[in-house]
Amino acid sequence: MTTTLDPAKAPDASAERKSRRAERLLIPAGFLTTAGNAFQITAAAILVFRAENTTLSVGWLFIAVSIPQVALAFLFGKLVDRVDRRRLSVVADLVSAVTAFALPVWLWIGGPTSLGSYLANLLLAVSAALFMPASNAFVKERVLDARLGKFNSHFEVATNTGMLMASSTAGFLVVWFGPTPLFVFNSLTFVASGLLTWLCGPKPPAVPNPAVEQEAGDGAPARPVVNGRPPIKRLALLFTSGNANLMVSNTILTALILDTFHQGAWMIGVVDALAGAGFIAGAACYGWVSERISGLRLAVLGTLGCMTMVALEPTHYGVLMAVIPVAAFCFANGRIAARTLLMRASPEDRVGRIFGGAQAFGLALGIAATVALSSVADRYGVPWAFWGLVALVVAIVLGTYVSLARPLARLQRAPEVLEATAA
């Protein structure tokens, strides 16, 4: 007996298989790269501090990491939209691998420690400025729109687990083995990431995506479109508001614990661990949450929930430890929802420059907010910097939501339903 395949369904099944394959390869690639990067920056910071014995020297290291991404991310994003994204992602990984391995070689031959660390991390930041838009465009190209929420939640769990594990162990590993093995390990993670990306295979031929074409259950299309054009800039602003939140929080949290609360450095580690656990839990629960709250509302409510907790953090160190996991849980859901909204709305031929521009703007916004609110903390007290951050992020998010509410009233998306099966 001959079985006849339904020609209308065959392409859809094939596209879903390829999407699942890409997800299975890209999620561990993200875990490895993030863990390696956390090892790299922690070990490099320790190395520079030991060589220079100044906090400013470590600050310059982080500035060296941020500036190339602000300057180059958008330009590289335009390149990503013209060149094969898989190849660019692999090239960025290989350049990073060579750069990461060059630092221990430099140290072995007796090169100046600080100069080598600055140069290596500067070059790694340049390759990261290419990798960020290339990898996001590659995800848009290979993962079906209907599965982006599921993929993003799993990806955030993987990358933040890698970061948390690496950050919590890097200090001990440097003491036991020295920084050189961590630099070598980071080089190997880039090689592994490039290999996993290459194994995704060449770009498949374009096929209609019924998850985008068909109407959602409430009669609205799956992608928000205003007069035939998606509201990219406003969705990008919603997404990048998280950059300012993260950068400023990481800067003033240390001052809050050490100066305002007069607690030891041990509490910084505890608070970081609680925040990491809350973020991972939030990303893991995103599927359940997004079934009940639609994308735009979840992006806004998640951010507002996070900022409510941030407003409470400077009141007492006990309150800080109690609320920071909740803040991270809310942040994870808002962040994933905003990322998924932006990725779905981005045309495939422009997604590189969109995410490159978002990365550049987000880092620039974060740097400006960090400088301004650090000045507020020094002049008026650290709690005022926290409340200033809350005011800034809430204003951005609510302003963006109000600007989108009217056009999206006609085109509300059904709540995102994620499959129960693992990717």
N, C-alpha and C positions, 0 to 999 in steps of 0.2 A: 504494500500500500504506500502510495506516495503522499508525503505531507507537503502541502503548498503553504508557503509563508505569505502572510499578509504584507503586501508591499508597503502599505501605509504605516505598519508598525515596525518593520525591520530596521529602518534607519534610526528610529527612536531607541530601540533596544541596544543597537550598536553604539550610539552616542552615550547612552547611560553606562555601558560597560567601560568605555574609554574614560568617561568622567570618573568613575569609581577607581580605575587603575591610577589615574593621575593623583587622586586624593590619597591613595594608599602610599604613593611614593613621595609626595610633597610634604605630608605631615611629618614623617620622620626626618626629612631633610631640614625642615624648619627647627625641629628639636635639636638636631646636631649642631646646626649653625648658631643658634642662640646660646647653647651651652658653651660652645667654643668661644664665642664673642665675650661672654661673661667672664670666662677664665682669662681671656686676653686682656681686657680692660682692667680687671682687678689686679692681675699680676703686674701689668705695666704701671699702674698707679703706685703699687708698693715699691716697685723698682725705682721709679722716679723719686718718690719721697725719700727712700734710703740714700739716693745719690745726692739730692739737693737739700733735703731736710727742711722744706718749706711747704706750707699748704698751697701757696700760690703756684708752685711748680705743678702740682696735681691739677689745679684749676685750669692751667694752660693746656694740660693734656686733654681735658674734656672739651675745651674750646676748639682745639685742633681737630677733634672728632666731629664737632657740629658744623663748623664753617663750610667745609667742602660740600656738605649735603645741602645747605642753604643755597650755595652759589651754583651748584651743578645739577641738582635733582631735576629741575624743570627741563634743562637742556638735554639731559640724558633721556628724559621722558619722551621728548620729541624724536630722539634717535630710536627709541624702543618701538615707536609706532611705524618705523620705516624698515626695520631689520628684524629677522627671525628672532622671536623672543626666547626660544629655548637656547639658541646659540649664545645670545647675549647674557643670559643667566649663567650659563656654564662658563663663559669667558670671565665674567665677574667673579665667579667662585674660584677659578684657576688663578687669576691675578691675586686674589686675596690669599690663596694658599701659598703662593710663592712669596708674597710680602710677609705673611705671618712666619714662614720658615726662615726668611732672611734675617729676622731680628735675633734669634738664637745664634745664627752663624756670625752675625756682627759681634755679638757678645763673646763668642768663642775666640774670635781673632783679636779681641782686645779693643774694640771700638768704644767710644764714649757712650756710657749707658743712657744718659738723658737724651742725647741727640738721636741715638738709634730708636729709642722709644717714641719720641715725637714724630720722627719720619715714618716709622712703621705704622703708627696709628693714623697719621695723616693720609698715607696711601690707602690704608684699609677703609678710611672714611670715603675716599674718592671712589673706590670700587663699590662701597655700600650705596653711594649715590646713584650708581648705575643699577645695582642689583635690586634696589627697592622698587622702582617703577617697572623693571623688567619682570620681576617675580610676580607682582600684582597683575600685570598685563597677561602673564603666562597663566595665572589662575583664571582670569576672566576668559581666556581663550580655551582652556581645557575643562573647566568645571561648569556644568550646566547651571543656568541661573536658578533653577528650582532647588539646587543642592548647595548654593552658595552659603546660606545660613548655617547649614549643618557643617560644611567644610570649615567656615570661619570659626565656629565654636570649637571644633576639634583642633584646629590650627592654634588657636589662642591657648588652649589647655596644654598642647605640646610645647609651644615656645615658652610659655611662662613657667612650666614645670622645669624645662631645661635651664632657664635663667635662675630660678629659685634654687635648684640643686647646685648649680655651678657657683652662684654667689655665696651660698652658705658653706661650701667646702673649699673654695679657692684659697682663702686665707690659711687654712690648715695645710693644704697641699703645698703652698709656697714655703711654709715653715719646714715641712718634712722633706720636700724634694727640691726646693728652689723654683724660680719662675720659668727656667728654660723648658722643662717638660710640658708645662702648660702651653707655652707658645707652639711647641711641636704638635701637641694635641689639637690646638686650634687649626693649624695648617691641615691636619688630616680631616677635620670636620668639614672644611671647605671642599676637599677632594671628594668626600662621601656625598656631600650635598650636590656637587656638580654631576656625579655619577647617577644619583637618583633622578635628577632633573633630566639628564640625557636619556635615561631608560623610559621616560614618558613617551618617547617616540616622536616622529615628525608630526607636524600640524595636520589634523584630519580635514578632509574636505568639508566645506560648509554645508550644514543641513538645517532645515527649519527646526526651531526649538519650540515645541508646543507649549512648554511651561511659560513662555513669554507671549506667544501668539494667542493662546486661548484665554478666555475671560475667567477671572477668579469667581469664587462661589457667590459673591455679592454683586456680580455683574460688572466689576471694574477690572481693567487690564492689570497684569502683574507688574508692569513697570510704570511708575508715575511719569506722565508726559504732559507738559504744559504747552498748548498750541503746537504740538508736534516736536517740541524740544524739551528734554529733561532738565530740571533745575539744578544743573551740575554745581555751579558756584556755591549756591546755598547749602546743598548737601555736603560739599567739601568743607565749608566753614563749620558745619555741625560736626563733621568727623575730626577736623583739626583742633577743635576746642579742647579735646582730650590731651593734646600735646602740651598746652599751657598748664593744664591741671597737673600732669605728671612732672614736668620740669620744675615748676615752682614748688610743688609739694616736696619733691626730693631735696630741694635746696633748703627750705625753711624748716622741715621736719627735724633735721639734726639740731638746728639752733633752738627749736622749741624744747627738745628733750634735754639738751646739755645746759642751756642757758636759762630758759624760763622755768623748767621743772627741776633743774639741778639734779638730774639723774645721771647714772654712769652710761658708758658706751654700750654696755650689755643690753640696755633697753632698745637701742637702735636696731640691734639684731633681732630682738623679740618682735618689735613692731614691723620690721620688714618681713619676717616670717608670717606674722598674722595677716599682713596685707597680701602676701603671695598666696596664702591658703584661701583667703576670701576671693581673690581674683580667679583662681583655678576652679573653686566651687561655683562661682558665678558663670564662668564659661561652660562648665559641665552641665549646668542647669538651664542654659540658654534655650535649648530645644523645648523644654517644658514651659518656660516663661513665654517664649515667642508664640506658642500656640494660643495663649490667652491675651497677649497684648500685641497689637500690630506694630510693624516696623518703625514708623515715624514716632508714634507714641512711646514705644519702648526706648528709642534713642533719647527722647526728651526726658521721660520719667526716670530712666536709669541715671542720667546725668544729674537731675534735680535731687534724686535720692542720695547720690554720692555727695553732692555739695551740702546737703543738709547735715550729713555726718561730719564733713570737713569743718563746718561752722562750730560743731561741738568739740572738736579735737583739742583746741587750746585751753579748754576750761580746767582740765585736770589730767594727770597722766593715767589715772585709772579709767577715766572716760575715754581717753585716746586709745588705750588697748581694747576697750570694749567695742568701740564704734568703727575702728579702722577695718576690721574684716567685713563689716556691713557696707562701708564705703566702697571697698574694693569689689565686693559682690555686685553692687549697683553699677559701678564703673564698667565692669566687664560686660554686663548686659547692654548698657548704653553704647559702649564702644563697638561691640560686635554688630549691633543693629545698625549703627551709623555707617560702619564699613560695608555692610551688606547692601544697604540702600545706595551708597555711592557706587559700588561695584556693579550693581544691577542697572543703574541708570546710565553708566558710562558706555558710550558706543565702543565696540571692540577696536575700532581703528584709531581711537583717541585715548584709550584707557591709560597708556603709558604717560603721556603728558599730564593727564588729569591727576594721577597719583603722584607723579613727580612734582607737579606744582603744589599739590596738597602737602607733600612732605616738606618742601622748601618753605612754604608759608607757615606751616605748623611749627617748624623749628624756629623760624624767625620770630613768630608770635611768642613762643615759649621763652626765647632768650630775652626779648624786650620785657615781657612780664616778669621774668626772674630778676632782671636788673631793677625795674621799678619797684617791685614789691620787697626786694631785699633792702632797698633804701627806706621804704616804709617801716620795715622791721627794725632797722637800726635807729630810726628817728623816734618812732612812736611805740615800739614794742612788737614782738613776734606775733602775738594774737591778731593785731591789726592787719598784718600781712595775710594771715589766713582768711580773715573776713573780706579783705580786698580781693583775694583770689575768688572767693565765693561770688562776690558781686560781679566780677568780670565774666566768669564762666556762665553764670545764670543769665546775665544780660545777652551774651552771644547766643545761648541756646534758645531762650524765649523769643528773642528778636527773629532768629531763623525760623522758629516754629510758626510765629505769627505771619511771617512772609510766605510760608508754604501752606498755611491752613486753608486759605481760600481756593487756590488752584487745585489742591489735593482733595477738597471736599467732594468734587465730582468724580475723582479717580482714586478713592480710598482703596488701599490694598487689603485683601483678606488677610487675617492673621497667618503668619508663616507656620506651616505644619511640617515638622521635620520627621523623617522616617525613623522608626525605632531601630532598624537594623544598623549595624556599624558599617562605617565606610570601608 
